[in-house]
Amino acid sequence: MGWRGCVLAVCFSFTLFVTLNSFTAKSTKNIPAIDDGHELFIRYCGLCHMQPDPQSLTKEIWKNHVLPIMASRMGVIYPGYDPLRGLSDEERAIVKKNNIIPDNPIIAKEDWDKIEKYIISVAPDSIPYDEKRIGRSAPLSQFVRKNIQIDEQSPSMITELKYNTATKTLWISNFYNKIINWQYDKGITKTYNISGPVVDFNFYKNQTYLTEIGKLYPTELSNGSYTRLNNEIEAPVLSNLHRPVHTEIEDLNGDGIPEIVVCNFGNKTGSLSLFKKAKPGSAYKEDVLLPVPGAVMCFVKDMDGDGKKDIIALFSQGDESVYIFYQKENLKFKGKRILRFPPNYGTTDMVLTDYNQDGLTDIITVQGDNADYSNILKPYHGLRLHINQGNGNFKEKFFYPIYGVTKLVAEDFDNDGDIDLAASSFFPDYGRLVNESFIYLENTDSKTYSFKSYTIDGGLPIKSLTLEKADVDGDGDVDIILGNFAQTPGAVPQYLDEHWKSAQYGLILLENQLHQPKK
């Protein structure tokens, strides 16, 4: 989906654990040939990501979209298929340097043919539609929708929203290289023209920092940056970042010098990187924590109670996983994968919360990207609640299916002492469930993971890549804010496409009615 789109079922070489090439070079030598395509599938298709279920995609998707890209990552190129189509010569050189597409096949063509035959033989012709979702949601009444025009740019393409609680200001960025400050009682208070699209804001010690992705859509070029906004001037902090999508700035070791953790989502290459200074005034130096693409977001928090700040990071783009990087000593980290998902899940978001109020941090993940090789409705898209079992172990306790779900916020929106959920879907069922482009889940029983579902009844369905929560009207309850993003990577009904692109608003404010605004 946009810059956070997840590439499906692809094998990325990396050095933290074991590269695909080195693994197969060691593991396939002197091993007897296997005639069974199922056994070959098990051997090869779980080397560098969680093994997918062949029945989770249709025959057509496997044959024409997924298998060609999978084969290319093993050095097997289908006739007429260019795995680097659309890349410039410079980008192709980067891909070659990183050995993304091996020069020599690491699997025999006859073995790959057996894998392909096996997958096609067991894959279904179609994926059943979940009829039980029809009518499961009531009309949302706790929140009142307000569409707010914030500029005259058309179509509206909001790339990020973040609320600064200290200044009571919503920071808004768009595709047109503009930042807008908005306040509930004043409207637009300031605008900035910047050098590129901003996809994340940080507010640190009364300073505002911008994560500029560079090129919004996939590229191997590292033209992103991290800057500090001084009045209307961008002061460079980090440059030559590879499509960064999320950043955290924090003093991780307590020496008074802030470190910067960057999610370089990248494309076929990327990284989660820590930038640190040896002393005040020196330049930042990069320490790559994990050299793989698809770093979506990260948090800084002490996860093991040892007093040191750790890093929790979410990865998509093939090997979809959540890691905790435990700080063992002064800025030295040891990574542990705590969650993993199949590559066709399309993981897009992660929230930390103490759901069951036991003092341990639980994790909610969202899977719903549908922009790449397999844009069909997937019953396994949805949000997953993983309860902390202690010692870095998490167990999935709750799954709520939502087609194409993209973003999530968790909060006690009704002030009854438990965690409610609100989610947006950028790839919903555009037919009978189009209103599930936004869904609110009221927690009715935490112990049994019971929720009541609501959607917005009437009006143009929400279309947003951004989702924020804040008490913007100052009445003591938490509101929800989304940004209209009219473009779609893929086919949508023409009437919806036209309405989204002509919509005269950029913000969608869902104003919580639990308390009325102060007069």
C-alpha positions as CSV (number, residue, x, y, z in Angstrom):
1,M,0.0,0.0,0.0
2,G,1.8,3.1,-1.1
3,W,5.2,3.5,0.4
4,R,4.5,0.8,3.0
5,G,3.4,-1.8,0.5
6,C,4.5,-5.3,1.2
7,V,6.1,-7.4,-1.5
8,L,4.6,-10.9,-1.4
9,A,6.4,-14.2,-1.1
10,V,9.9,-13.0,-1.9
11,C,13.2,-14.2,-0.4
12,F,15.6,-11.5,0.9
13,S,19.2,-12.3,1.7
14,F,20.5,-11.0,4.9
15,T,23.5,-11.6,7.2
16,L,22.1,-11.5,10.7
17,F,20.9,-15.1,10.5
18,V,21.8,-16.8,7.2
19,T,21.6,-15.8,3.6
20,L,19.6,-17.8,1.1
21,N,22.6,-18.5,-1.0
22,S,24.8,-19.7,1.8
23,F,22.0,-21.8,3.2
24,T,21.3,-23.6,0.0
25,A,25.0,-24.0,-0.8
26,K,25.5,-25.9,2.4
27,S,22.2,-27.7,2.7
28,T,21.7,-29.0,-0.9
29,K,25.1,-30.5,-1.4
30,N,25.1,-34.3,-1.5
31,I,21.4,-34.5,-0.6
32,P,19.5,-37.1,-2.7
33,A,17.1,-35.8,-5.3
34,I,13.5,-35.5,-4.2
35,D,10.7,-36.2,-6.7
36,D,7.9,-35.0,-4.5
37,G,7.0,-31.3,-5.1
38,H,5.5,-31.1,-1.6
39,E,8.9,-32.0,0.0
40,L,10.7,-29.6,-2.2
41,F,8.2,-26.9,-1.3
42,I,8.9,-27.5,2.4
43,R,12.7,-27.5,1.9
44,Y,12.9,-24.3,-0.1
45,C,9.9,-22.1,0.6
46,G,10.5,-21.6,4.3
47,L,14.2,-20.7,4.1
48,C,13.8,-16.9,4.2
49,H,10.3,-16.3,5.3
50,M,7.5,-18.1,7.1
51,Q,6.2,-20.9,4.8
52,P,3.0,-19.8,3.1
53,D,-0.1,-22.0,2.7
54,P,-0.5,-22.9,-1.0
55,Q,-4.3,-22.8,-0.4
56,S,-4.2,-19.2,0.8
57,L,-4.0,-17.8,-2.8
58,T,-5.7,-18.8,-6.0
59,K,-4.1,-20.8,-8.9
60,E,-4.2,-17.7,-11.1
61,I,-2.4,-15.5,-8.5
62,W,0.3,-18.2,-7.9
63,K,0.9,-18.9,-11.5
64,N,0.9,-15.4,-13.0
65,H,2.1,-13.2,-10.1
66,V,3.7,-14.9,-7.1
67,L,5.7,-17.8,-8.6
68,P,7.6,-15.8,-11.2
69,I,8.9,-13.4,-8.5
70,M,9.7,-16.3,-6.1
71,A,11.6,-18.1,-8.8
72,S,13.6,-15.1,-9.7
73,R,14.9,-14.8,-6.1
74,M,16.3,-18.3,-6.6
75,G,17.9,-17.4,-10.0
76,V,15.2,-19.1,-12.1
77,I,13.8,-16.5,-14.6
78,Y,10.5,-17.2,-16.4
79,P,10.5,-16.6,-20.2
80,G,9.5,-13.0,-20.9
81,Y,9.5,-12.0,-17.2
82,D,11.8,-9.2,-16.0
83,P,11.9,-9.2,-12.2
84,L,13.5,-5.7,-12.3
85,R,11.1,-4.1,-14.7
86,G,10.8,-0.4,-14.2
87,L,14.1,0.0,-12.4
88,S,16.7,2.4,-13.7
89,D,20.2,1.2,-14.5
90,E,21.4,2.7,-11.2
91,E,18.8,0.7,-9.3
92,R,19.6,-2.5,-11.2
93,A,23.2,-2.1,-10.2
94,I,22.2,-1.8,-6.6
95,V,20.1,-5.0,-6.8
96,K,23.0,-6.8,-8.5
97,K,25.5,-5.6,-5.8
98,N,23.2,-7.0,-3.1
99,N,22.8,-10.3,-4.9
100,I,19.0,-10.0,-4.8
101,I,18.6,-12.0,-8.0
102,P,21.4,-14.7,-8.1
103,D,23.5,-14.8,-11.2
104,N,23.4,-18.6,-11.0
105,P,20.3,-20.6,-10.0
106,I,20.4,-22.0,-6.5
107,I,17.7,-24.6,-7.4
108,A,17.6,-26.9,-10.3
109,K,15.0,-26.0,-12.9
110,E,13.4,-29.4,-12.8
111,D,13.0,-29.1,-9.0
112,W,11.5,-25.7,-9.3
113,D,9.0,-27.1,-11.9
114,K,8.0,-29.7,-9.3
115,I,7.4,-27.0,-6.7
116,E,5.3,-25.0,-9.2
117,K,3.3,-28.1,-10.2
118,Y,2.6,-28.9,-6.5
119,I,1.5,-25.4,-5.6
120,I,-0.8,-25.1,-8.6
121,S,-2.3,-28.6,-8.0
122,V,-3.4,-27.7,-4.4
123,A,-4.2,-24.1,-4.7
124,P,-7.9,-23.3,-5.1
125,D,-9.6,-21.7,-8.1
126,S,-11.1,-19.1,-5.8
127,I,-11.1,-18.0,-2.1
128,P,-14.5,-18.2,-0.4
129,Y,-16.1,-14.9,0.5
130,D,-16.9,-14.6,4.2
131,E,-20.7,-14.0,4.2
132,K,-20.8,-13.8,8.0
133,R,-19.3,-10.3,7.9
134,I,-22.4,-8.9,6.2
135,G,-24.5,-7.1,8.8
136,R,-22.1,-7.7,11.7
137,S,-21.6,-4.0,12.4
138,A,-24.0,-1.5,13.9
139,P,-24.1,2.2,12.9
140,L,-21.5,4.2,14.8
141,S,-23.1,6.8,17.1
142,Q,-20.4,7.4,19.8
143,F,-18.4,9.5,17.2
144,V,-19.7,12.1,14.8
145,R,-18.0,12.5,11.5
146,K,-16.8,16.0,10.4
147,N,-15.1,16.4,7.0
148,I,-12.7,19.3,7.1
149,Q,-11.1,21.1,4.1
150,I,-7.5,22.1,4.9
151,D,-6.2,23.1,1.6
152,E,-7.3,23.4,-2.1
153,Q,-4.9,20.6,-3.3
154,S,-6.8,18.1,-5.5
155,P,-7.0,15.2,-5.2
156,S,-6.3,15.1,-1.4
157,M,-3.3,12.9,-0.6
158,I,-2.5,13.1,3.1
159,T,0.7,11.2,3.9
160,E,0.9,11.6,7.7
161,L,-1.0,13.0,10.7
162,K,0.5,13.4,14.2
163,Y,-0.9,15.4,17.1
164,N,1.4,17.4,19.4
165,T,-0.2,17.3,22.8
166,A,2.1,20.0,24.2
167,T,0.9,22.6,21.6
168,K,-2.5,21.1,20.9
169,T,-1.6,21.1,17.2
170,L,-2.3,18.5,14.5
171,W,0.6,18.3,12.1
172,I,-0.5,17.3,8.6
173,S,1.7,16.4,5.6
174,N,0.7,15.7,2.0
175,F,2.1,14.4,-1.3
176,Y,2.4,17.9,-2.6
177,N,5.4,18.7,-0.3
178,K,3.4,20.8,2.2
179,I,3.0,20.7,6.0
180,I,-0.1,22.2,7.6
181,N,-0.7,23.0,11.2
182,W,-4.3,22.7,12.4
183,Q,-6.1,23.3,15.7
184,Y,-9.6,22.4,16.6
185,D,-10.7,25.9,17.6
186,K,-8.6,27.9,15.1
187,G,-8.4,25.9,11.9
188,I,-5.2,26.2,9.9
189,T,-2.6,28.1,11.9
190,K,0.5,27.7,9.7
191,T,1.7,26.1,6.5
192,Y,5.2,25.1,5.4
193,N,6.6,24.3,1.9
194,I,9.2,21.5,2.2
195,S,11.5,19.6,-0.1
196,G,9.7,16.3,-0.1
197,P,6.7,14.3,1.2
198,V,6.8,13.8,5.0
199,V,5.7,10.4,6.3
200,D,6.5,10.8,10.0
201,F,6.8,13.6,12.6
202,N,8.8,13.6,15.9
203,F,8.4,16.1,18.7
204,Y,11.5,16.0,20.8
205,K,12.5,18.7,23.3
206,N,10.4,21.4,21.8
207,Q,11.7,20.6,18.3
208,T,9.9,19.1,15.3
209,Y,11.7,16.6,13.2
210,L,10.6,15.4,9.8
211,T,11.0,12.0,8.1
212,E,11.1,12.7,4.4
213,I,10.7,9.5,2.3
214,G,12.3,10.9,-0.8
215,K,10.3,9.0,-3.5
216,L,6.9,7.9,-2.3
217,Y,6.7,4.9,-4.5
218,P,9.2,2.0,-4.6
219,T,12.8,2.7,-5.5
220,E,16.3,1.4,-4.7
221,L,17.6,5.0,-4.5
222,S,18.5,6.4,-1.1
223,N,17.2,10.0,-1.4
224,G,15.2,10.2,1.9
225,S,16.2,12.4,4.8
226,Y,15.6,13.3,8.4
227,T,15.5,17.0,9.1
228,R,14.8,19.4,12.0
229,L,12.3,22.2,11.3
230,N,13.6,25.5,12.4
231,N,10.8,28.0,11.9
232,E,10.4,27.4,8.1
233,I,13.9,26.1,7.4
234,E,14.8,22.4,7.2
235,A,18.0,21.7,9.0
236,P,19.6,18.4,7.8
237,V,20.2,15.8,10.4
238,L,20.5,12.6,8.3
239,S,20.7,12.2,4.5
240,N,20.8,9.5,1.9
241,L,18.2,7.4,3.7
242,H,16.6,4.5,1.8
243,R,12.8,5.4,1.7
244,P,12.5,5.9,5.5
245,V,8.9,5.6,6.7
246,H,9.2,5.9,10.5
247,T,11.8,7.4,12.9
248,E,12.3,7.5,16.7
249,I,14.7,10.0,18.3
250,E,15.5,9.1,21.9
251,D,18.5,9.1,24.3
252,L,18.8,5.4,24.5
253,N,21.8,5.1,26.9
254,G,21.2,8.2,29.1
255,D,24.3,10.1,28.1
256,G,22.4,13.2,27.1
257,I,22.9,12.7,23.3
258,P,19.9,11.5,21.4
259,E,20.1,8.5,19.1
260,I,18.0,8.1,16.0
261,V,16.3,4.8,15.0
262,V,15.3,4.8,11.3
263,C,13.0,2.4,9.5
264,N,14.5,2.4,6.0
265,F,11.6,0.5,4.4
266,G,13.5,0.6,1.0
267,N,12.3,-1.7,-1.7
268,K,14.3,-4.8,-2.5
269,T,16.9,-3.6,0.0
270,G,16.5,-1.7,3.2
271,S,17.3,-1.7,6.9
272,L,16.5,-0.9,10.5
273,S,19.4,1.4,11.4
274,L,20.6,3.1,14.6
275,F,22.4,6.4,14.2
276,K,24.6,7.5,17.1
277,K,27.2,10.1,18.0
278,A,30.5,9.5,19.8
279,K,30.3,12.9,21.5
280,P,28.2,16.1,21.2
281,G,28.9,18.0,18.0
282,S,30.2,15.0,16.1
283,A,28.5,13.4,13.1
284,Y,26.0,10.6,13.4
285,K,27.3,7.2,12.5
286,E,25.1,4.3,11.2
287,D,24.8,1.0,13.0
288,V,22.6,-1.4,11.0
289,L,20.5,-3.4,13.4
290,L,18.9,-5.6,10.7
291,P,19.8,-5.3,7.0
292,V,16.5,-6.2,5.4
293,P,13.8,-4.2,3.6
294,G,10.4,-3.6,5.0
295,A,11.0,-1.9,8.3
296,V,7.6,-0.3,8.9
297,M,7.7,1.2,12.4
298,C,9.5,0.9,15.7
299,F,9.0,1.8,19.4
300,V,11.5,2.5,22.2
301,K,10.6,0.9,25.5
302,D,12.2,-1.2,28.2
303,M,10.7,-4.6,27.4
304,D,12.6,-6.8,29.9
305,G,12.6,-4.6,33.0
306,D,16.4,-4.3,33.2
307,G,16.3,-0.4,33.1
308,K,17.7,-0.2,29.5
309,K,15.7,1.1,26.6
310,D,15.0,-1.5,24.0
311,I,13.7,-1.2,20.4
312,I,10.6,-3.0,19.1
313,A,10.4,-3.1,15.3
314,L,7.9,-4.3,12.8
315,F,9.0,-5.7,9.4
316,S,7.0,-6.5,6.3
317,Q,8.2,-6.9,2.6
318,G,8.6,-10.6,2.6
319,D,9.8,-11.9,5.9
320,E,7.0,-10.3,8.0
321,S,8.1,-10.2,11.6
322,V,8.3,-8.4,14.9
323,Y,11.6,-8.1,16.6
324,I,12.7,-6.9,20.0
325,F,16.3,-5.5,20.0
326,Y,17.3,-5.8,23.6
327,Q,19.9,-3.3,24.8
328,K,22.6,-5.3,26.5
329,E,25.1,-2.6,27.2
330,N,25.9,0.9,26.0
331,L,24.1,0.9,22.6
332,K,24.8,-2.7,21.9
333,F,21.6,-4.6,20.9
334,K,20.7,-8.3,20.6
335,G,17.7,-9.0,18.3
336,K,15.0,-11.6,19.0
337,R,12.2,-12.4,16.6
338,I,9.0,-12.6,18.7
339,L,6.3,-12.8,16.0
340,R,6.3,-14.0,12.4
341,F,3.7,-14.1,9.7
342,P,3.4,-15.6,6.2
343,P,4.5,-13.3,3.4
344,N,1.0,-13.0,1.8
345,Y,-0.5,-11.5,5.0
346,G,0.7,-8.0,4.2
347,T,1.6,-6.7,7.7
348,T,1.2,-2.9,7.9
349,D,0.8,-1.7,11.5
350,M,1.6,-2.4,15.1
351,V,0.4,-1.0,18.4
352,L,1.8,-1.6,21.9
353,T,-0.7,-1.6,24.8
354,D,-1.2,-3.4,28.2
355,Y,-4.5,-4.9,27.1
356,N,-5.1,-7.1,30.1
357,Q,-3.6,-4.7,32.6
358,D,-1.0,-7.1,34.0
359,G,1.9,-4.7,33.8
360,L,3.3,-6.4,30.6
361,T,3.3,-4.8,27.2
362,D,1.1,-6.6,24.7
363,I,1.3,-6.2,20.9
364,I,-1.5,-5.8,18.3
365,T,-0.5,-6.3,14.7
366,V,-2.5,-5.5,11.5
367,Q,-2.3,-7.5,8.3
368,G,-4.1,-6.2,5.2
369,D,-1.8,-4.8,2.5
370,N,-3.2,-5.7,-0.9
371,A,-1.3,-3.6,-3.4
372,D,1.2,-5.9,-4.8
373,Y,1.0,-9.4,-6.4
374,S,-2.2,-10.8,-5.0
375,N,-4.9,-8.2,-4.8
376,I,-7.8,-10.5,-3.9
377,L,-9.9,-10.5,-0.8
378,K,-8.1,-12.5,1.9
379,P,-10.0,-14.0,4.9
380,Y,-6.8,-13.9,7.0
381,H,-6.5,-10.2,6.8
382,G,-7.3,-8.5,10.1
383,L,-6.0,-7.5,13.5
384,R,-4.3,-9.9,15.9
385,L,-3.8,-9.4,19.6
386,H,-0.7,-11.0,21.0
387,I,-0.6,-11.3,24.8
388,N,2.8,-11.0,26.6
389,Q,3.5,-14.3,28.3
390,G,6.8,-13.0,29.9
391,N,10.4,-13.6,28.9
392,G,9.9,-12.2,25.4
393,N,7.1,-14.7,24.5
394,F,3.8,-13.7,23.0
395,K,0.7,-15.7,22.2
396,E,-2.0,-14.8,19.8
397,K,-5.3,-14.6,21.7
398,F,-7.7,-12.8,19.4
399,F,-8.1,-12.3,15.7
400,Y,-10.7,-10.0,14.1
401,P,-11.0,-10.4,10.3
402,I,-11.1,-7.2,8.3
403,Y,-10.5,-7.2,4.5
404,G,-7.6,-4.9,3.6
405,V,-7.1,-3.4,7.1
406,T,-4.2,-1.0,7.2
407,K,-4.0,1.1,10.4
408,L,-5.0,0.7,14.0
409,V,-5.3,2.7,17.2
410,A,-6.0,1.3,20.7
411,E,-7.5,3.4,23.5
412,D,-10.2,3.4,26.1
413,F,-12.4,5.5,23.9
414,D,-15.5,5.1,26.1
415,N,-13.7,5.6,29.5
416,D,-15.0,2.2,30.9
417,G,-11.6,0.9,31.9
418,D,-10.7,-1.4,29.0
419,I,-9.0,-1.0,25.6
420,D,-11.2,-0.4,22.5
421,L,-9.9,-0.5,19.0
422,A,-10.3,1.5,15.8
423,A,-9.0,0.5,12.5
424,S,-9.0,1.8,8.9
425,S,-8.9,-0.3,5.7
426,F,-7.3,1.0,2.6
427,F,-8.2,-2.2,0.7
428,P,-11.7,-3.1,1.8
429,D,-14.3,-5.1,-0.1
430,Y,-15.5,-2.3,-2.3
431,G,-18.9,-3.9,-2.7
432,R,-20.9,-5.1,0.3
433,L,-18.4,-4.2,3.0
434,V,-17.1,-0.8,1.7
435,N,-18.1,0.8,5.0
436,E,-15.5,-1.3,6.7
437,S,-12.9,1.1,5.4
438,F,-13.3,2.3,9.0
439,I,-14.4,0.0,11.9
440,Y,-14.7,0.7,15.6
441,L,-14.5,-2.2,18.1
442,E,-16.0,-1.5,21.5
443,N,-14.5,-3.8,24.1
444,T,-17.4,-5.5,25.9
445,D,-15.5,-8.2,27.8
446,S,-11.7,-8.1,28.0
447,K,-11.4,-11.5,29.5
448,T,-13.2,-13.3,26.7
449,Y,-11.9,-10.9,24.0
450,S,-15.4,-9.8,23.1
451,F,-16.0,-6.7,21.0
452,K,-19.0,-5.0,19.4
453,S,-18.4,-3.8,15.9
454,Y,-19.5,-0.4,14.4
455,T,-19.1,1.3,11.1
456,I,-20.0,4.7,9.8
457,D,-23.4,4.7,8.2
458,G,-23.8,6.9,5.1
459,G,-21.5,9.4,3.4
460,L,-18.5,8.8,1.2
461,P,-16.5,5.8,2.6
462,I,-13.3,6.7,4.3
463,K,-10.1,6.3,2.3
464,S,-7.1,6.9,4.4
465,L,-3.5,5.8,4.9
466,T,-3.2,7.7,8.2
467,L,-5.0,7.2,11.6
468,E,-4.4,9.3,14.7
469,K,-6.0,9.6,18.1
470,A,-6.1,12.7,20.3
471,D,-8.4,14.8,22.4
472,V,-8.5,17.6,19.8
473,D,-11.5,19.4,21.2
474,G,-10.2,19.4,24.8
475,D,-13.4,17.8,26.3
476,G,-11.7,14.9,28.1
477,D,-12.4,12.1,25.7
478,V,-10.2,10.9,22.8
479,D,-11.2,11.7,19.2
480,I,-10.1,9.9,16.0
481,I,-8.5,11.7,13.0
482,L,-7.9,10.3,9.5
483,G,-6.5,11.9,6.3
484,N,-8.1,11.5,2.9
485,F,-5.7,9.8,0.4
486,A,-7.5,9.7,-2.9
487,Q,-5.1,7.7,-5.1
488,T,-5.4,3.9,-5.2
489,P,-2.7,1.4,-6.3
490,G,-5.1,-0.9,-8.0
491,A,-8.6,-1.0,-9.4
492,V,-11.5,0.5,-7.6
493,P,-15.1,1.2,-8.7
494,Q,-15.1,4.2,-11.0
495,Y,-17.8,6.0,-9.0
496,L,-15.8,5.7,-5.8
497,D,-12.6,6.8,-7.5
498,E,-14.2,9.9,-8.9
499,H,-15.8,10.8,-5.6
500,W,-12.6,10.3,-3.6
501,K,-10.6,12.4,-6.0
502,S,-13.2,15.2,-6.1
503,A,-13.8,15.3,-2.3
504,Q,-13.4,18.8,-0.9
505,Y,-11.8,17.8,2.4
506,G,-8.5,16.5,3.6
507,L,-9.3,15.7,7.2
508,I,-11.9,13.4,8.6
509,L,-12.5,14.1,12.3
510,L,-14.5,11.5,14.3
511,E,-15.5,13.6,17.3
512,N,-16.1,11.5,20.4
513,Q,-19.5,12.3,21.9
514,L,-18.7,10.9,25.3
515,H,-18.2,14.4,26.6
516,Q,-19.4,17.5,24.7
517,P,-16.8,20.1,23.7
518,K,-16.2,23.0,26.1
519,K,-18.0,26.2,25.1
